């Protein structure tokens, strides 16, 4: 699974990792250029 976050330049970063304690962004929102937090 690839999970997304924003880096310091507000760019979508996809990292393959199992457990993340940071906000995750769905791939569709990344493709649309709209970043929505998964709750």
C-alpha positions in Angstrom: 0.0 0.0 0.0 1.2 3.5 -0.8 0.3 6.2 1.6 0.6 9.9 0.8 1.6 13.0 2.7 2.7 16.5 1.8 6.3 17.6 2.0 7.5 21.1 2.9 6.9 22.1 -0.7 3.2 20.9 -0.5 4.0 18.1 -3.0 2.4 14.7 -2.7 4.9 12.1 -1.4 4.0 8.4 -1.7 5.8 6.1 0.6 5.4 2.4 0.9 5.1 1.8 4.7 2.7 -0.2 6.9 2.3 2.1 9.9 2.2 5.8 9.7 1.3 8.3 12.5 0.9 11.2 10.0 -2.1 12.3 7.9 -2.7 10.1 4.8 -3.9 11.2 1.5 -6.0 9.1 -0.9 -4.4 8.6 -4.4 -7.5 10.1 -6.1 -7.1 13.4 -4.2 -3.4 13.5 -5.1 -4.2 13.0 -8.7 -6.8 15.7 -8.6 -4.4 18.0 -6.9 -6.7 18.2 -3.9 -5.4 16.9 -0.6 -8.0 15.6 1.8 -7.1 14.2 5.2 -8.3 10.7 5.8 -10.1 10.5 9.1 
